[in-house]
Every structure is written in C-alpha cells, then in structure tokens.
Amino acid sequence: MYEQIQQNESTYRQLFESSPSPMWVYDLESLGFLAVNNAAVSHYGYTRESFLAMTIKEIRPPEEIPALLANITNVDSDTDHAGVWRHQLADGRIIFVEIISQPLTFAGRLAEIVIAHDVTERVEAEEKASQNKLLLQIAGQTARLGGWSIDLRDNRIIWSDEVCAIHEEPPGTSPSLEEGINYYAPEYRDHIRTVFDTCVNDGIPYDEELQIISANDQRVWVRAIGHPVHDDDGTVIKVQGSFQDITEKKTGARGG
C-alpha cells in the first residue's frame, strides 16, 4: 500500500510538472505559494524561488484583490471554475487567465491546486469585436443606416436595431416578408415586391429609393439595397442588405 501511495504521488508530480498550462498550489490560510510548475515559471517570468516567497495576491492587480479574497472565502470541496481573472507578470504586463481550482491537503496544510489557462488573445479579440460593434452602431445611428436579412426558408426578416428605429418599431422587431413589404407606401409595394422576387429568382441585386410608412404613420424616404446569398448549388437561400433613412437628402433635393 505504501509503495502504491508513493507511486501515485510520483505520477501526480510528473503530471503537475509536465502540464503545458501554469499550475500552482497555494496555502488557503497564508495564501503563499507552496509549489509551482515549470509552465508557471516560464509563463509568468518569476523564478521558482521568487514564486515560493510570494502570495497569490502578488500576481494580481491591486484592484482585483478584494474579489480574490471574496472568492477564497467560498472555497469548498468541489472543483471551482472561477472564470476569467487578470494576472500580472513579472515584467508588469497584464494577462487574462481562466482559472480552475480544487482544494486538497498539501504537506499537511489546507491548500488549493490551480490551473491557469491564458485566454488573453481570446479576451482581447472579444473586446475588439465589441468595440467594433459599438462603432458600427454609432456610425449606423449617425447615418441612419442599418442592415437586414431574410432566410427564405421561413420568410422572416431580421432587422438591425437601426432598421427597427427607422420603422419606429422596438428593437428586436422581426416581421414576416409580407409584413415588411406592407411598411412600404402603397404606390411602392408592387415595385419592391418585383425587385425582391427578381433577386430571389434570378439572383439580381437591387438598390432602390422608395418611401415607407412608419409605425407612427410617418412617411420616410429610404434607400433599400438587397443582395442574394446562394448555397453550394447556386440556389438563393437568403437575401440580405442595407436600409437607410434618406429623408433629409430627398426633401433637401426638393427644396423642402
């Protein structure tokens, strides 16, 4: 039995040291590092000796320490998927890591083993995408320009928030094709239906200036652009495009 325990501990240490992700064990009372693997030393830039002289608070930006301490008070016997945290490297750079931890007894102390997956690239990409989306929303609101699409399998139109605003409908409004066409002023409905059907049947895009009647009975000049989307067989399965309020341009052109 003793030899089997020694063998299990040896296997565990090999897995710990050979892990490509940073791992460490820390004391739940003092918060001091008790063990760190090679990946942690390499990734964080501290020597092993420096790590073992530090507490886990010292690899956090100061503003995150209260949240860290609150998280530690909730440690129980289960594996904790603690989410994404900010850590500070030896050179001062901040990275984002996804933390998974598990309590254990280490050298007679209550401790926790932690694995840290660096997700900095993913987080920065998500933040950049979010910023780009915000900029597009600002640009769309300024230009009164939005996007739309319709999947021909269910004939329901997806409107961007700006297209909803142009129609004076709440965000998330998703009309059927026929409902969408009925927003156009009566004198334009046959024309928009014709160019839409031509886009679906013949794959010909359209770019039209017409009037709609909004939910509040306002006549709005719009530029409606539609492009076909084909499947691998060349069949049009979706139409998508842009929609812009051009009332100011049209009324200005008429001296109004």
Summary of the structure (lengths in Angstrom):
residues: 256
radius of gyration: 29.8
end to end distance: 94.4
largest distance: 95.9
contacts: 693
relative contact order: 0.09
helix: 41%
strand: 34%
